[in-house]
Structure formats: structure tokens, C-alpha cells
Amino acid sequence: MEQALAEIRKSISMMFYKNDVIELRSPRRHGVEFSKTVSGFFKDKERLARALYFINEKTQNTIYVTLNPVNPTWMGVDDTAYNGSSVLRTHLDKAGIPLSPRMQSQTSWESGKQFWVMKTAEDGDIAQRQWILIDIDAGQPVDTNSTHAEHEATLTMAKAVMQYLQAHGFPAPALADSGNGHHVLVRVELPNDKDTMSLIRRFLNAVAKEFDGKFGKAMVDQGMFNAGRITKAYGTIVFKGPGTEDRPRRRSRIIEVASKRFANRSLIEEIAATSTLATGNDWLETGPLPEGDLKDQVMHMQEFLDFYEIEHHEPKLTDSDVVIPCVCPNTINHTMNGGDMECVAFVRLSGELGFCCQHAHCQELRSWKGTKAWLEEREGKKFNWSGHGTVYLEDEPCLVEVTNLTQQERAIAILNSLKPSCTVTKAREMAKAAGIPDRTLRWAYEPAGMVSQQTKNGNILVSK
């Protein structure tokens, strides 16, 4: 215990200043019953260190901290980690503290009741950039640990990256074992703005161009550019996959501490100048979506994402695309930190479709054709674009005729077929068989003329 705590204290001491506010976060494990997100905001570094150690040991789950400090105005900095939204709400209610902005309000479509979910730090909540994280990924299969050889390859590459940066005038970066790969951490003092995000994005791309492919499967994860990034809490055990003799679980740790000097912006710009990515911020700008065919195409892209139950956010209009930020369908860990442009679907102004996840494990998700093929193979079903939602499930017909209907129209058809009443479970089963996600079903039950009622045996939908 004391050795692990010493490692955790060492990393906190290197990464943060006395008055920095840091979020501790342990994301819930999808598919694991009763798993909850643990989150808390800390200023007391000793309480943070002890919380990281005990939560990591007790939950047997990987635990993270924000790479950069959170704005000190953040509501709820009480040096306490909360195991799920219900625990946080109970605390706030007892203390007489308003739920918002520490929590966000949502409404259950089944019961119509309002509920509150825990809010975690996003890009706009970060006070300033204090680190650039160069994450050297081992390239092992998703949700598994790296082998000894894969792990060693990332260490060799990390040392080569450090030598390269120092040869270009950078102060000595930190070197960390991330548990499966290695991290190079460059100390900076930069604002949290769009120009800096664009610069770091191009910097990581330039480093990847220089080193990817030279050390086996090891590669730079180019998706680590957003300000709200979370990183492994060094000193804690990483529970990415089952621990085996060939692919063991490891404890993350700081190997070499960074210089106290900052890397000047000019040094970062010198490396970023070799990037193949566009300069400027056009890709980040937002605006209202145009009417007509392009807007319809964007709606169909959203239906495609809903069909494969890929969580997505509001579309953003740029000079060349309509971009839809979304959660990576490969693994939730890629986009659990509020990063806005690391995994996106998009529609070109010409109408061309696209998809790209920038993370190292997602080579197959960097083109529209590759993403479609990957999703169809994994899910065993296809979204027919020309039919605006026609579904084929292993060459079997759907339970409800759905040809040339939108997702919501198909959901309404299913609910109409179940009138005058049905259980929510039955509606969900039929919707799932037709490839319709819960969110679309939730939108459809009112247009179908049905309302939700609670019974002793659960929720039912009945005709109005």
C-alpha cells in the first residue's frame, strides 16, 4: 500500500500545482451490472492520492485524473469521490446545494420522470493546458493487455520520441508507464482555446508521422489533443483486460520526472509544421445547418448512427463538412472525456459521407467504407441508405414492414401494431429486432398515440 501511495503522490506532485483542481474519474464498465461512474473534484492532493488508491483497489477498475487542471470555479470541489449519480444527489440534497450545474437533468421516456446524472469535466471546464500527452499505444487487440514484447516496443519508441524532442530544444519530458504502453508528457503553459487545440492536434500528427511503423505495432494515439483529456492515474493498476501470463495487468507509474521548464510554443509549432493536417480552426467552427438535401442527408446519417446505437452529439457546420461528434463504436474509453472531435461522422457539402476515429486501435474506422463494413460484420445487420432505413437482419424479413420508412416511422409502426397496450419490454424487443434504438422508440411513442403507465410488474404503454 505505502509503495503504491508513494507512486501516486509522486505523479500528483509532478503534474499539478498546489491550488490546482483535479477530477478523479473511474468510468462505469459497460455491460457490467451495477457498475457506476465514480467522480470527484479535489484540491487536497493527499486526499486525492488516497482516494485514487482505495477506489482502484476496491472496484478493480482503471482510474483516471484530468490531464490538465479544472477551472477553480467548478461547483462541487469538496475532495470527495461519489460512486454514481444517486450518491451525489443524496449528498447535494442533504447539504441544500442546487443539483445544477454539478448534475444534469434528463427525462425517462418510460415513466416521464425527471432524473439527474453526474456531470464530469469537459473541454470548456479546463483552466489551462499544462501538459501535452504523447500516448504510445502498443497496438494490441481492443480490451486486452499488451504482451511483454509489445510493452517493451512502446518503451523503446517513447525513448526515441524523447530524444527527438530534446534534439529540437525541448526541455526533458516525463516518461510514464501507462500499464500497456508508455506516455511522454511535455510540460507546457498554454491557454485552453481553439488555436491551441489545433496546434496540439497537428503536433501529435507530426510525431506520429515521424515514428509510427518503426517500432513494430507501436503507434502514437493522435486522438489525445483535447483539453479535457483524462489520463491514467499513475501509481494505480490498469484493468484493461483479463490478467493472463502472456498479457498481464500492470501498475502504471512515472519512470522519469519532467523538467520544471516549459516547452515554448515556438518549439511545438516547429514540430507541428511538418504535419499533413490543415492549419486553422475551420474544422472547429459551428453554425446553423442548411436546409434542403444536405440537411436530409445529415438526418439520415444520424439515423445510421442510431441504427447501430452509436451515441452522437449536435452536428457542427464547417466550411467543407457537417460534422457529427460521436462516441467511438469500438470502445467507450476513447471518448469518455468530453473530447469533441476525436471520433466523428460527417457529411461533405457535396453530400459525400464519411467517418473517422483518430485513436490508435481504430485503423478500420478511418473511412466510410471501412466503418460500414466493420459495423455490418460486428452487428450482423445492414442499414440501407437508399431506402432510408430499410433493414436486413441476416437475410430474414423484419417483424414489421419497414421499406422506405424513416427510423421514427418504423418505430411508430411497431407501436401501432402492439395497441391497445403492451409492455415496454415487448416494444423494445421488437424495436431491437428491427434495428431501432431505444432513443428513437422514445421519440415515437407519443406520435403513435401511446402513454406510459407504471404498474406493479413494470411499465406499460397504453393507447391514449
N, C-alpha and C positions, 0 to 999 in steps of 0.2 A: 504493500500500500504506500509506504513512505517513498519508495523509489519512483512509483508511478506519479505520485503527487509532485515530487521534485521535478519530473519531466514536464508536467503540466504547468507548474509555476514558471519554469524556465521559458516555455513558449509564450506565456502571457506577458512575462516581463519584457521579452524581446519585441513582441508585436504591438503592445499597447502602452499608452501613457497613463499617468496617474488618474486623470479625470475622464478618460475615455469611457463611453457607454458601449457595452458589447452584448450582443444577443447570443445566448446559448440556445441551440436547437437540435432536437433529435426527431426527425420526421417519422411519422407513423409508417409502419410496414404494410404496404398494400396487400390485401389478401390474407392478412393475419388477424384473426378475430380479436376484438378488444384492444387492438393496437391504437395508440393515440399519439398525436404530436406533442412533444414536450418543448416548451419555450419559456424563456425568461430573460429579462434585461438587467444587466449587472454593471455596477460601478465599483463595488468592493471586489478586488481581484482575488483575495483569499477565499471569499465565499464562492466566487465563480470557479476557482480551481477545485474546491471540494465538491461542488455540485456536479461538475464535469466528471469527476472520478466516480462518485457514487451512482449517478444515473447510468453511466456507461456500464458499470459492473452489474447493477441491478436489472436493467432492461435487456442487457445483451444486445444492444443496438448501437450502431455507429452514431457518434455525436459530433456536432459541428459548432463553430463560432463564426460570426461575421468576420470577413477578412479585414474590413475597414470599420471604423467606429461609427455608431449611430448618432444622429442628432441628439444633443443632451435634452432637448425639449420633448423627447419621446415620452408619452404617457405610460406610467407603469414601471418605472425604474425602481424596483424595490428589492433587488438582489435575491429574487426568489424564482425558481422554475416551477411551472404549472403543468401537471400531467393531464392535458386535454382541456377543451373549452369549458366543460361543465365545472371543473375545479376552479378555473379562473373566474368564471361568472359568479360562483358562490362567494369567492373572496371579495370581488368588487361589490356585490350586493351587500354583504355584511359590513364592508367599510364605507358604504354610502357613496361609492365612486361611480360616476356615469360609465356605462359599458362602452360607449364610443368615445374616443377612437381606438381604444385598446382591443375592442372586438368589432366585428362587422355583422350587420343584420342580414339574415336570409329568411325565406319563407318556404315551408314544406308544402309541396303540391298535394301530398296525400291528405294532410289534415288541415291545411290552410293556416297552421300555427307558425308564428314567428320564432326563429331560434337564432342564436348568436354563435359565431365561430371566432376563434382566436386569430388575431392579426399578427403576422410576422413581418420583419423588416424587408422593405423593397428598395429598389434603386434610389428613389427620391428621398428615402429616410436616412441616407448616408451623409455624414457631416463632411468628410473629405476623403480623398484617396491617400492611403498611407502605404499601400503595397500593390505591386503587380505580381500576380501569381502565374508562373510558368509551370503548368501541370504536365509532367512527363508520364504519359499513360503507358501501361505495359502491353496493351493490345490483346489481353486475354478475353475469352468469351464473357458476355454480359452476365452479371450476378455470380461470378466466380472469383476466387482469389488468384493471384499470379503465382506461377511456379518460381522456384529459386532462380532459374536461368532468366526468366522474363523480368523478375525483380532486379537482378544484377544488371541487365541491359539498360534499364531505366536509370540506374545509378551512374553507369558509365556515360550515358548521354547527358545526364544532369551536370556532371563534372565538366563535360566538353562545352556545354552551354555557358557555365560559369566562367570558364577560361576565355571563351569567345567574347562575353560581355566585358570582362575585365581588360581584355586586349583593346577594346573600344573605349576605355576610360571609365567604365562603371565602377563604383565602389563595390567591395566584396558583397555579393548577395548571400542570403541564408540558404542552406541546403537542408531539406527535411525529407524524412522517410514518410510517405503517405499511407503506408501499410501494404499497398500493392504496387505502387510506383514511387516516384520521387518528385519533390517540389523544389523549384528555385524561386526564392522570394526576393524581389527587388524593392528596396526601400525608396519611397518617393514622397513628395509633398505636393499634391496636385488637387485642383478643385474637382468636385463632382459635377461635371457638366457634359454636354454632348460632344464638344471638341475633344475632351479627354477620353471619353468612351471610344470615339472614332480612332484616336491616336493609339490607344492600347490594343484595340482590335487589329489594327494594321501592324503593330509591333509584334503581337503573337503570331500573326500570319507570316511575318518575315522570319522570325525564329524557326517556325515550322518548316518553311521553305529551305532553310539552311541545314536542318538536322534530320528531318523525317526521312526514314528509309535507310539511314546509315547505321542503325543500331538494332537490327532485327525488326521486330514488330513495334518497338517503342516509338511513340509519336507525341508531339505537343498537342494538347487539347486546346483548340482555338476558340472554344466557347466560353473561356474564363475571363471575359473582358468587362462584364457589367459590375457596377459599383456595389450592388447588394449581394455580391457573391459570398457564399459561405464556404468554409474550408474545414478540413479535419481538425479537431481539437487535438493538437499534438500532445502525445503522452497517453492517449486513450487507445483502446483496442478497436480495430476496424472489423466490423462484422458484415462484410460484403457477401460472402458465400459460405457454404459449409466448410469447416476446417478439416482438411484431409492431409495425409502425409505429403502428397505431391503439391497440393495447393493450400498451405496453412494460413491461418489467421495470424496477423502480426499487430504489434503495437506501434502506432505512429510515433515519431519523435523528431526533435530538432537535432541535426547532426553537426552543422556549423552555424554559428550565430552571425547575423548580418552586421556589416559596418554600420555605425551610427550616422554616417554621412548619407545624404540623399543623392539619388541619380538625377542629374539635371534634365530638364525637359528636352534640351537640345540633343542630349545623348540618345534619348528614346526616339526622337524624330529622325535621327541619323539612321538608326536600325529600321524604323518603320518606312523610310523612304524606299527600301527595296521590296516592299510588299506589292503584291499584284492587285490588292483591293483598292477600290476607289477612295479618294480623299473626300473631305467634306462631310456634310451631315444630311444630304438629301434623303438618304435611306431611313433617317430617323424622323423626318417631318411628318406631321399628320394634317388631315383636312377632311372636309365632308366628301363622301363618296358620290361620284357622278351618277346620274340617272341612266336608265336605258339598259342596253345589252350587257355592259360591263358590270352594272350593279346586279343584274340577274346572274351573271357568271360567278360573282363573288358569293351570292346566296347559295348557289349550287356547290361551290367549294365548301361553304360552311356545312351544307347537308352531307357532303362527303366525309368531313371530319366527324360530324355527329354519328354517321353510319358506323364508323369504326371506333366510336366512343373516345375520340381524341379531344381533350379539353382545349378550348381556344378562347381568345380574348378579342376585344374590339378591333376591327380592321383599321389599318392606317394607310392613308393615301400618300404616295411619294411621286417623284417626277416620272417614274417609269413603271411602278407597280402599285397594286393594292396588296399590302402585306397583312397576314393574319398570324400574330404570335400565338404559339400553341405549346402544349406540354408534349415533350418527346414521347412517341408511342413505344420507343424501345425500352426506356427506363425512366421512371419518375424522378430519379436522383439528378437527372440532367437539368431539370428546370424547376427545382423546388424552391428556388431562392428569389423569385421575382424578376429574373433576367428576362428582358423583353424581346430580344432579337436573336437568341441563340438557337431557337428552333422555330421555323416559320413555314407556313404555306403562303403562296402568293399567286396573284393573277396579274399578268402583264397588261399594260394598257391596250396591247394588241389582242388580248383575250387568251394568250398562251398561259398554261397552268404550270405551277412549279412547287417544289417542296425542298427544304434543306434543313438538316440538323448539323450543327458545326462540331459536335462532340466526337472525340476520337473513336468511340465504339460504333459510330453510326455511318460508316462509309456507304452503306447501301441506301441510306436515307438522304442522299445529296442530289437526287434528281427526281423529277416527277415519275418517270418510267420505273426507276428503281424502287421508289416508295410504294407505288401502286402494286407492283409485283410482290414486294415484301409483305404488305398488308394482306393481300389476297391469299398468299400462301399460309400466313400465320393464322388468319381468321377463318379460312375456308369459305369465303363468300366474296362476291364482287358487287361493286357499285357501278351501275350502268349510267355513264354520264349522259349519253344521248337520250336516254329515257327519263332523265331527271329523277332517278331514284328506283328504277326497276331493279329488283333484287333476284339473284340466283344463288340458292343455297345447295351446293353440291349437286347441281342439276335437278334439284327437286323443286316443284312449284311451292309458292308461299301459301300460307293459310288463308290469306285474303288477296283478292286480285289487286295488284298494285301498279300495273303497267301505266307509264306516263303520268303518275301522280307524284306530287312532292312528298317529302318526308311527313309533313304535318297532315296532309290529306290522307296519307296511308294510315297514320295514327288515328285520325277521326273515323276512318272506315272500320278499323279494328274495334274501336269503342262502340260504334253504332251496331256492329254485329253482335255485341255482347249485351245489349239492352234487353230488359229494363234495368238490370243490375248485375254487377259482377264484383268479384274480389279484386283488389289491387294486384294481388299475386298473379291471378289469371291474366289480367291485362298486360302485365309485364312479361309473362311467358310468351304470349302471342306477339307482343311487340319485339321481343328479343329474337324470336324465330324469323320475323320479317326484317331484322336488321335495324330496328328503330330504337334509339337510345332513350333512356328514361326522361331526359330533358325535353325531347320532342313530344313524348307522351304527356308530360306535364302541361305543355302548351296546348295540347289538343283536347283535353277533357271538357273544358268549358265550351268551345265551339261545337263539340259533339252533344251538348245538352246534358251533361252529367255533372254531379257534385259529389264531393267526398263526405262520407259519414263514418264516424267511429262506432265500433261495436265491441263486445267483449272478446270476440275472436279476431279482431283486427279491423283494418279499414276496408270499406267497400265503396264502390262507385254506383250511384243510382241515377235514374233519369230525373231531370228537374220537373 
